[in-house]
Every structure is written in C-alpha cells, then in structure tokens.
Amino acid sequence: MEPRGGGGGRWSVLAAVCLAALALPWSFVGGAVATPAVGRELGGSPQALGWVTSAFMLSFGSCLMVAGALADQFGRKRLFGIGIALFGLVSLAICLAPDIWWLNALRAAQGLAAAAAMAGGSAALAQEYEGEARGRAFSLLGTTFGLGLAFGPLLSGYLIQCLSWRAIFACGAAMGLLALLLGLPRMHESRDPSAAGLDWPGACSFTAMLALFTTALLQGPQLGWYSLLVRMLLLGSLALLLAFVWIERRVARPMLDLSLFRYPRFVGVQCLPIATSYCYVALLVLLPLRFIGIEGVGEVGAGLWMLALSAPMLVVPSLAVSLTRWRSAGFISAMGLLLAAIGLLGLSQARAGSPAMLLALLLIGCGSGLPWGLMDGLSVSVVPKERAGMASGIFSTTRVAGEGIALAMAGALMALFTGKGLADAGLRTSAAVVQRLASGNLTQAHALLPMVNPARLAETYGLAFQQLLYLLIALTLLSAGMVLVFLRSETESRV
C-alpha cells in the first residue's frame, strides 16, 4: 500500500485514524455492556440509563454531516485533532462522573467529539492515499471498525468484571491520546477551497428534530404516549422536520440535497442501514441487558455470547464484496437481510444458552454482514459521480441517526410488550416496574413486586422479547423487499 508521495509518516496517519475507528465503536458497545453496572453504582431510572447509549448515538449521528462540512471548510487535520483530543478528555471525564446525569451529558459530548474525529480523520486519510492504496487504506479502516464492534463487548465485560465500568472509558481516553500523538504531527492539512459556509439553519433544525423525537420515544413508556409532554415532543419534532425540508429546498448550499431522493436506487440504499439497525445494531444493546439482567450471565459471559453476533463482521463484509463478481450488490444485500430474518426467527424460539441460540446469533451476524460490506460503496455508486460526496454524507447520517432511533424504538416497544404481558397475567403494576423489567433489571423489578416469583417476571420479559423479535423480523423482511424493488435495475454496477 503506497501512500501518495511516499513517506513513512503516512503510515502513522493511517494508524492514528484506525485507532480512532477502534475506539468509537468500542465506546458504543462498551456503553451498552456497562449499563447494568452503571445502574448498580450510580442508580437512575430506566429512561436515564437508556440515555447512556442514546445520548452518544444521537449526538454522533446528528452531527456527522455537520462535522464533514466543517472539515471541508476549516481543515481536516484541525477537525480531527480537535475531535480526537476532545474525545480523549471527555472519556477521561466519564471515568469521574459522579451521577447518571453527568454521565449522560458527557456521553453526548463524547458523541459530538466522535463525529468530528471520524469526519476529519476519514477525509484526511483520503488526502494521504490515492488509487488502489486509498481503497486498501479504507478497507483496513473498516476492518478496524469491525474489530471494535466484534471484540468490544468481550473486552468491556472483562474490564467490568476485573476493574470497573469506568475502565472502559479510561481505555478510550488512552486510545484517543495515542491517536493524537501518533497522527497529528505527521498529518497534512487540507480543506475544500470551494467550501462556502455551513447550512446552520438546516443543521440546527435537523439536530433538534432528532433530539425531540428520540426524547419522546424514551419518555413515552414512562409518561404515557398521550401525555402532554410526549405529544408536544412529537409535534415539535414533526414541525422541525417540515422546517428542515423547507430550509433545504431553498438554501443555496444545503446540508442535505433532497433532490438525490429522486433516484430510486439511492432510496433503496438508505433502506440498508435502517434494516441493519433493527436486525443487528439494536441487538448490540438489547442482548447484553438480557444476558446480564435476566439470564444472570456475568459481563464476560455476555461478551462471549455477543462475540457470536459480531465476529462475522470481521469476515462477511469482505466476502460480500467478492460475491458481487457473480450477483448484483442489491441482490446480495437482500439475501443477507433474509438470512438475518431467519436468524431472528431462530433467536425468538431458542432457549437461553442453547446451541440453537448460538446458531441464531451467527446467522444474524452473517446475514447483516452482507449488506454491511456493500452499502458504503452502493451509497456513492447509485448517483452521478459529481453527487458522490453529498450522497456519502446523507448515507452516513441516515445510518447513525437510524441506529439511534432504532434503539429508542426498541426500548419503547419492549416497555409496551412487557406492560401488556404483566397486565395479561393479572398483575397490577406501576410504570416503574414495567420500565425496570423491560430494561432487563429483574432484581429491581422483583424488589418493587416482591409477591411475584422472579421466574414469572423473567417469563414475561421473555415473551415481550419474543414479540419484539417478531416485529424486527417483519421490518427486516420489508426492508429486503424494498431493496429488491428499488435496486432491481442494478445489473451493470458492481461494488
């Protein structure tokens, strides 16, 4: 892999950006695995604990496109340096968080820093390499990101069991510092000379819309979906969405060019990250809560089970690229989603800790890995070349914002199904009981409802989880059908 212009310093740049790509997914999955331990130490309602993951995903997803525009305007090296330094400092501050509210606020700041580091780092890497070397560099970057997803749960569980949940974020701070020292002195500054400011009205309305909608999803189960606050949040998010569309259709340099959605194949590509959010990413958060809080598996054991789900991401995406020599990327992606749906069906019927559960998790990971390896390339190949940059930005935002919304929706649905299950069993419970059981905290749910056998509560949770999986299966199959329809003309393109 020869960098443009030679020089071993560019290898240091690649290593620094890859370190950042390792730390960012680890921060996501590590936060999910750490949530039960955080609750034991800092307390907090299920909604507050839900923000441990959602705060990171929300700020990361809503600011990613803005960060890309800032990198083009003010410099890729500068934004990467600011982002990775802030990421390290905030990670260190999380280690010292005194309560759940400070932790969630810092997690939001960490997501903001992650967006800056990722946008600036990947753009800077594109300037350091060219041709085939650039492709190999970004392939290595993707592999490193997959490593963070695959081994993050296991390493996080080990750190929690041996030290504390705070050690996860201490390691993130160390990786951020190392990336800063390794890459920044050798990274060349670059910017887009044609950049002409940022679409601040569009950026603010988009970010506020996501924040209000996610907050409504998290507060709905506790306050009730017909409560005044939840209705105001939903109406506010709808109004901001309409305002965002109005702004983007009139501003000279929009943050999101809505005209790209005139391309059916581009619409089909946006279905892929949404589908993987429901069949894969949501499980990265839900399953550790189930394994630790309901099944009583330790953090390390939960990490080992999660390895079956995420380890295929190290191999299958590259295999998917090779398969495009024989079949279209759209067809392979749809078949992958079908395989993931079969895995979800198997998971809905499998007993905890059984070989059938292991097989189901592997099927979900393998099926999700097929579109995962193809959708980044598809996002720019289905539009004219001159629109590739904007298409990539829209896709990245759809991907991360969709993951945040999927997590919030999955939590809300678990609360809905759990409450219905308890009511069907003839149990009169409070919203606090429903929320704690739905979030996988069997111990606290039983403490609030001591007259009910814990096994009965665990059975109610299992039925609710099964109902959620059925809904995820339907969404995954619907997405597979939409991919086949919208990408049906993809016969000449190969990723």
Secondary structure by P-SEA (a helix, b strand, c coil): cccccccaaaaaaaaaaaaaaaaaaaaaaaaaaaaaaaaaaccccaaaaaaccaaaaaaaaaaaaaaaaaaaaccaaaaaaaaaaaaaaaaaaaaacccaaaaaaaaaaaaaaaaaaaaaaaaaaaaaccaaaaaaaaaaaaaaaaaaaaaaaaaaaaaaaaccaaaaaaaaaaaaaaaaacccccbbbbbcccccccaaaaaaaaaaaaaaaaaaaaaccccccccaaaaaaaaaaaaaaaaaaaaaaccccccccccccccaaaaaaaaaaaaaaacccccccaaaaaacccccccaaaaaaaaaaaccccccaaaaaaaacccccaaaaaaaaaaaaaaaaaaaaacccccaaaaaaaaaaaaaaaaaaacaaaaaaaaccccaaaaaaaaaaaaaaaaaaaaaaaaaaaaaaaaaaaaaaacccccaaaaaaaaacaaaaaaaacccccaaaaaaaaaaaaaaaaaaaaaaaaaaaaaaaaaacccccccc
